[in-house]
């Protein structure tokens, strides 16, 4: 594909939100540039509980950011804490976490 070749072509993108696929970005360029919103649509797997569900949204209405996860039709709210994240697979769209015991009750 060809890039933009003139200022006139580029003007159509002024004040517009544009997207670039994460899988096309060098992993080293991602450090510090990803927000929790980038993980909407990713699966979440806990090291002890297994697959929890899919991230459907991010709740920033409180001091603690929460990931909204669809767990078999129920909504789980998981704190968006970097220390809980043990692995991120941008190709497979999977966030692996290690949540403290008792943080969520799936019963």
N, C-alpha and C positions, 0 to 999 in steps of 0.2 A: 504494500500500500504506500501511497505517496503522502508526504507531509504537507503542511500548509506552505505555500510558496509566496504569499503576499500579505501585506497588512490588511487588505480588503477582505481576503478569505478569513483571516484571523479575527476580524471584528465581529463575526457572527457568534463567537464564543465569549465575548466580553460579558461579564456578570452572569454567566451561565455555569451551572454545576456540570462538570464533566467527569467521566469515570475511566479508570485504567485498570485492566484486570490484574488482580494481585499475583496471579501465577506468572505474569509477564515481568514482574519486578524482581530484581536480584534481592535475595533474602537479607543481605547486609543493608540494603536501602530501607528496609521496613522498620528497623529498630527506632522506636520513638515516634513513628509516624502513624501508628494504627490506633484508632479509637475503638471503644467497645462496640459501636454501631457497625463496624466492619465485620463483626462476627454473627450478625443476624443471618439466619439460614444455616449456620454451622450446627453440627451435632455436638452434644456434650456427653462425655464419658467420664465417670468417676472411677478412680483406680480400685476402689473397694466395692462399689455397687454396680459397676458396669454402665451400660448406656442409659442415660437419663432422659434424653429427648432432644428436641431441636430448639435453638434460640429463636424466639419469635419477636423479641423486642428488647429494648433497654429502658429501664426506669431510672430517670435522673431527678425525680421529684423530691428525693430525700438527700440527706448529706452523704449517704452510702449508695453508690450506683448499684443497681440490681439487674441481673440478666433474667428476662422472662423466658422460661423454658416450658414447652409443651410436653408434658409427660403423660402419654395415653389420654389426652383430652383434659387433663388437670394442669393447672399452671403452678409451676415451681418458681420461686424467686430465689435466685442464687446470688450472693454477694459477688460483685465483679472486683475481685481482689487478685492482683498479679501473683501474690505468694501462693495462691491455691492452684494456679495453672502450672502443670508439669510438662505439657507438650502442646504444640500447635501444629496441625497439619493443614496448610493452606491448600494443598492439592486435593486432599480428601475431605476438606471442610469439616474438620473435627478438632474440638478443644478438649484436651484431657486435663482433668482436675483431680486434686486430692483434697476432698472436703473433710473438715474436722468431724469426728463422731458427734452425732446429735444435731448437727446443723440443719439437716432436713430429715423429716420423718415421712417415709414413703408409704407408711401403713394406712 
